[in-house]
Amino acid sequence: MKIFPILLLLLSGINSYSKPVFVSKTTSDNTINKKKFDIRLSTNIKNTSTRFDNNSNEIIADTLIFESHDTTTDTTTEYKLRYITDFEQQKYNLHIGYIGLENFYVYATLPFVNTKVTEKFAYDTNMVRRMIRNKKSDTYFEGINFDMGYTFHFEKININLMSELFVPFGNWNAPLNLDTSALTDNKWINLNRKFELNLGTTFDIKLNNLYFQIGGLYNYRGGNFSDRIFANFLVALSNIKNTEIFANLKYKTSLTDYKEEYAVSFWEYPIWSKTLAVEVGFKMFFTDAFYINVGYDICFWAKNSLAKRSVNINAGYLF
């Protein structure tokens, strides 16, 4: 009997698709051959031109104050120019996992990241075109993730224990004269990511063609980053063989108090934020070895965070 995937640990921000997919195959003598390895390529694409401030207000444009001094009349005129910040990021991940032991998995993930931040003046009576105010981009290996988990099987419920260790390749060396309380300056901080350790669990309930998951995770972060709590509630339907559609509600909150110097960084992971997002998508097995996962993620409420949209595309092979 072919067993459709029993794990889909979709916890936002912690390599949503890095967790295993289990498939078994029945041979002619009725013995079960379980797959031992999972090799996966995934991409996560984000883009936005708006952000949420600390009061959950969606900010479309920032204002630059420009002063012009007329020496003949000794007068100063103040202009307020609006500009919009475009944020784009593509992350490409290589996942290599061992799933050969019963109920146990271990993965290594290498993320390769390209990020672009562009400030453009908005159209108004003084501007005839969107002139670029600032532009920055970078491409780098972010670090390496090590994932490990174990599943306890019961008649209708599975309990999954999971852990993840993130080791960064780079360090954040902020300039001494950088004013992090100024939003414009803070956009250019390359925070990279610090050491992170995550521990969590999910409860999976399977009722005929319906599948439910409730999960929680504690995210410990090094440096000045605030620790976070992640929670998710997933509902999936699989009434077509080897195909599943899902909707996943995901909440993320920082545990410390907000400070002005924590103003959102467009460049990398915010030091402090709260977000509520929903992801919809599907997963499909074309054979008992080749599969894809596709999801579209929208952040519709947040504090001190990007109002981002994400596309997650994954293709893997089991052997």
C-alpha positions as CSV (number, residue, x, y, z in Angstrom):
1,M,0.0,0.0,0.0
2,K,1.3,3.4,-0.9
3,I,1.2,5.8,2.0
4,F,0.7,9.5,1.1
5,P,2.9,12.0,3.1
6,I,2.2,12.0,6.8
7,L,4.3,15.1,7.6
8,L,3.9,18.6,6.4
9,L,5.4,20.9,9.1
10,L,4.7,24.3,7.6
11,L,6.0,26.7,10.2
12,S,6.6,30.1,8.6
13,G,10.2,31.4,8.6
14,I,11.8,28.1,9.7
15,N,12.3,26.6,6.3
16,S,8.7,25.7,5.8
17,Y,9.4,22.9,3.3
18,S,12.6,21.5,4.7
19,K,10.7,18.8,6.6
20,P,10.4,15.2,5.2
21,V,7.8,13.6,3.0
22,F,7.4,9.8,3.7
23,V,6.3,7.5,0.9
24,S,6.3,3.7,1.0
25,K,6.0,1.2,-1.9
26,T,4.4,-2.2,-1.9
27,T,6.3,-4.9,-3.8
28,S,4.9,-8.1,-5.3
29,D,5.6,-10.1,-2.2
30,N,3.7,-7.6,0.0
31,T,6.7,-6.2,1.7
32,I,7.1,-2.5,2.3
33,N,10.1,-0.7,0.9
34,K,10.5,2.7,2.6
35,K,12.4,5.5,0.9
36,K,15.7,6.4,2.6
37,F,16.8,9.8,1.2
38,D,15.1,13.0,0.1
39,I,16.8,15.5,-2.1
40,R,14.9,18.7,-2.7
41,L,15.4,22.1,-4.4
42,S,13.1,24.9,-3.2
43,T,12.7,28.6,-3.8
44,N,11.0,31.3,-1.8
45,I,10.3,34.6,-3.6
46,K,9.2,37.7,-1.7
47,N,8.3,41.1,-2.9
48,T,6.5,44.2,-1.4
49,S,6.4,48.0,-1.5
50,T,4.6,48.5,1.8
51,R,5.2,47.8,5.5
52,F,3.4,47.7,8.8
53,D,4.5,50.1,11.5
54,N,4.3,49.2,15.2
55,N,0.7,50.2,15.4
56,S,-0.3,47.9,12.6
57,N,-0.8,50.7,10.1
58,E,0.1,49.9,6.6
59,I,2.7,52.4,5.3
60,I,2.9,52.9,1.5
61,A,5.4,55.7,1.2
62,D,7.9,57.5,3.4
63,T,8.6,61.3,3.3
64,L,11.9,63.0,2.7
65,I,12.2,66.6,3.9
66,F,14.3,68.7,1.5
67,E,15.3,72.3,2.2
68,S,16.2,74.9,-0.5
69,H,17.8,78.2,0.5
70,D,17.5,81.3,-1.7
71,T,20.6,83.5,-1.0
72,T,19.1,86.5,-2.7
73,T,16.1,86.7,-0.4
74,D,17.7,84.8,2.5
75,T,14.6,82.5,2.7
76,T,14.4,78.7,3.1
77,T,11.7,76.6,1.4
78,E,10.9,73.2,2.7
79,Y,9.8,70.5,0.3
80,K,8.3,67.2,1.4
81,L,9.0,64.5,-1.2
82,R,7.3,61.1,-1.0
83,Y,9.3,57.9,-1.9
84,I,8.4,54.2,-2.1
85,T,10.7,51.4,-1.1
86,D,10.6,48.2,-3.3
87,F,11.8,45.1,-1.5
88,E,12.6,41.9,-3.4
89,Q,14.2,38.7,-2.2
90,Q,14.8,35.3,-3.7
91,K,16.0,32.4,-1.6
92,Y,17.1,29.1,-3.1
93,N,17.5,26.1,-0.9
94,L,19.2,22.7,-1.3
95,H,17.7,20.1,1.1
96,I,19.4,16.8,1.7
97,G,17.6,14.5,4.1
98,Y,17.9,11.0,5.5
99,I,14.5,9.4,6.3
100,G,15.6,5.7,6.4
101,L,14.9,5.1,10.1
102,E,11.3,4.5,11.2
103,N,9.5,7.8,12.2
104,F,12.8,9.7,12.3
105,Y,14.4,12.2,10.0
106,V,17.5,14.4,9.8
107,Y,18.1,17.2,7.2
108,A,20.8,19.6,6.2
109,T,19.7,22.7,4.2
110,L,21.9,25.3,2.5
111,P,20.1,28.6,1.6
112,F,21.4,30.9,-1.1
113,V,19.9,34.4,-1.0
114,N,19.6,37.4,-3.4
115,T,18.1,40.6,-1.9
116,K,17.3,43.9,-3.6
117,V,16.1,47.2,-1.9
118,T,15.3,50.2,-4.1
119,E,13.9,53.5,-3.0
120,K,12.1,55.4,-5.8
121,F,10.4,58.8,-5.6
122,A,6.7,58.7,-5.9
123,Y,4.8,60.6,-8.6
124,D,3.7,64.1,-7.6
125,T,3.5,67.6,-9.0
126,N,7.3,68.1,-8.7
127,M,8.4,64.8,-10.2
128,V,7.9,63.7,-13.9
129,R,9.2,60.2,-13.4
130,R,10.2,57.8,-10.6
131,M,13.8,58.7,-10.0
132,I,15.9,56.2,-8.0
133,R,16.9,57.7,-4.6
134,N,18.9,54.7,-3.2
135,K,19.6,51.2,-4.4
136,K,21.3,48.2,-2.8
137,S,21.6,44.5,-3.6
138,D,23.5,41.6,-2.4
139,T,23.9,37.8,-3.0
140,Y,25.2,35.5,-0.4
141,F,25.0,32.1,1.3
142,E,23.0,32.7,4.5
143,G,24.2,29.8,6.5
144,I,23.3,26.2,7.1
145,N,20.3,24.5,8.8
146,F,20.3,21.2,10.6
147,D,16.8,19.6,11.1
148,M,15.9,16.6,13.2
149,G,12.5,15.2,14.2
150,Y,10.6,12.2,15.4
151,T,6.9,11.1,15.0
152,F,4.8,9.1,17.4
153,H,2.0,7.3,15.6
154,F,-1.5,6.7,17.1
155,E,-4.7,5.5,15.5
156,K,-6.0,8.9,14.4
157,I,-3.3,11.3,15.7
158,N,0.4,11.8,15.1
159,I,2.6,13.8,17.4
160,N,5.7,15.2,15.8
161,L,8.7,16.5,17.7
162,M,11.0,18.7,15.8
163,S,14.2,20.7,16.3
164,E,16.4,22.9,14.1
165,L,19.8,24.5,14.5
166,F,20.8,27.4,12.2
167,V,24.5,28.4,11.9
168,P,25.1,31.7,10.0
169,F,28.0,32.2,7.6
170,G,28.2,36.0,8.2
171,N,28.2,38.5,11.0
172,W,26.5,41.8,11.4
173,N,29.0,44.6,11.9
174,A,27.0,47.8,12.1
175,P,28.8,51.1,11.4
176,L,29.5,53.1,14.5
177,N,27.7,56.2,13.3
178,L,24.5,54.3,12.1
179,D,21.4,55.7,13.7
180,T,19.1,52.7,13.9
181,S,16.2,54.9,15.2
182,A,16.0,56.5,11.8
183,L,13.9,54.3,9.5
184,T,15.7,55.3,6.3
185,D,19.1,54.3,7.8
186,N,17.8,51.1,9.3
187,K,16.6,49.8,6.0
188,W,20.2,49.2,4.9
189,I,21.3,47.2,7.9
190,N,22.6,43.8,6.8
191,L,21.5,41.9,9.9
192,N,22.3,38.6,8.4
193,R,21.1,36.0,10.9
194,K,22.5,35.0,14.2
195,F,22.7,31.6,15.7
196,E,19.2,30.2,16.1
197,L,17.8,27.1,17.9
198,N,14.2,26.0,17.4
199,L,12.2,23.4,19.3
200,G,8.6,22.6,18.5
201,T,5.8,20.1,18.2
202,T,2.8,19.5,16.0
203,F,-0.4,17.4,16.4
204,D,-1.7,15.9,13.2
205,I,-5.3,14.6,12.9
206,K,-6.4,12.5,9.8
207,L,-10.1,12.0,9.2
208,N,-10.8,10.3,6.0
209,N,-9.8,12.8,3.3
210,L,-9.3,15.7,5.8
211,Y,-6.1,16.4,7.5
212,F,-5.6,18.9,10.4
213,Q,-2.5,20.2,12.1
214,I,-1.9,22.3,15.1
215,G,1.7,23.3,15.8
216,G,3.9,25.5,18.0
217,L,7.6,26.3,18.1
218,Y,10.0,28.3,20.3
219,N,12.6,30.2,18.3
220,Y,15.7,31.2,20.2
221,R,17.8,33.8,18.5
222,G,21.3,35.1,19.4
223,G,22.6,38.6,19.3
224,N,20.1,41.5,19.8
225,F,17.3,39.6,18.1
226,S,14.2,38.9,20.2
227,D,13.2,35.3,20.8
228,R,9.9,34.3,19.1
229,I,6.9,32.0,19.3
230,F,5.5,30.5,16.1
231,A,2.0,28.8,15.9
232,N,0.1,27.4,13.0
233,F,-3.2,25.8,12.1
234,L,-3.4,23.8,8.9
235,V,-6.3,22.2,7.1
236,A,-5.8,20.0,4.1
237,L,-8.0,18.0,1.7
238,S,-6.8,15.0,-0.3
239,N,-9.8,13.5,-2.2
240,I,-7.7,13.0,-5.3
241,K,-5.0,10.3,-5.2
242,N,-1.5,11.6,-4.4
243,T,-2.7,15.2,-4.4
244,E,-3.4,17.5,-1.5
245,I,-4.6,21.1,-1.2
246,F,-4.1,23.0,2.0
247,A,-4.6,26.3,3.8
248,N,-2.3,27.2,6.7
249,L,-2.8,30.1,9.2
250,K,0.5,31.2,10.8
251,Y,1.2,33.5,13.7
252,K,4.6,34.7,14.8
253,T,5.3,37.0,17.7
254,S,8.5,38.4,19.4
255,L,8.7,38.0,23.1
256,T,10.5,41.2,24.2
257,D,9.1,44.8,24.4
258,Y,9.3,47.0,21.3
259,K,11.9,49.7,21.1
260,E,12.2,52.6,18.6
261,E,15.6,51.3,17.5
262,Y,13.8,48.2,16.4
263,A,12.2,50.0,13.4
264,V,11.7,47.4,10.6
265,S,14.7,46.7,8.4
266,F,13.8,46.1,4.8
267,W,17.1,44.5,4.3
268,E,16.8,41.4,6.5
269,Y,15.1,39.7,9.4
270,P,13.5,42.3,11.8
271,I,14.9,42.3,15.4
272,W,11.3,42.6,16.6
273,S,8.0,41.9,14.9
274,K,4.5,40.3,15.1
275,T,2.8,38.8,12.0
276,L,-0.3,36.9,11.0
277,A,-0.3,35.3,7.6
278,V,-2.1,32.7,5.6
279,E,-0.7,30.3,3.0
280,V,-2.7,28.3,0.4
281,G,-1.2,25.7,-1.9
282,F,-1.0,22.1,-3.0
283,K,1.4,19.2,-3.0
284,M,1.4,16.4,-5.5
285,F,3.3,13.1,-6.2
286,F,3.8,12.5,-9.9
287,T,5.4,9.1,-9.1
288,D,6.3,7.5,-5.8
289,A,9.6,9.3,-6.0
290,F,9.1,12.7,-7.6
291,Y,6.9,15.4,-5.9
292,I,6.2,19.1,-5.8
293,N,4.9,21.5,-3.1
294,V,3.6,24.9,-4.1
295,G,2.3,27.6,-1.8
296,Y,1.3,31.3,-1.9
297,D,1.8,33.2,1.4
298,I,0.2,36.6,2.3
299,C,0.9,38.6,5.4
300,F,-2.4,40.5,6.1
301,W,-1.7,41.8,9.7
302,A,1.6,42.7,11.3
303,K,3.5,45.0,13.6
304,N,6.9,46.3,12.5
305,S,7.1,44.0,9.6
306,L,7.0,44.0,5.8
307,A,3.6,43.6,4.2
308,K,5.1,40.9,2.1
309,R,3.8,38.3,-0.3
310,S,5.7,35.0,-0.8
311,V,5.7,32.2,-3.4
312,N,7.1,28.8,-2.3
313,I,8.0,26.3,-5.0
314,N,9.6,22.9,-4.1
315,A,10.6,20.0,-6.2
316,G,12.0,16.8,-4.6
317,Y,13.0,13.3,-5.3
318,L,12.9,10.3,-2.9
319,F,15.1,7.2,-3.2
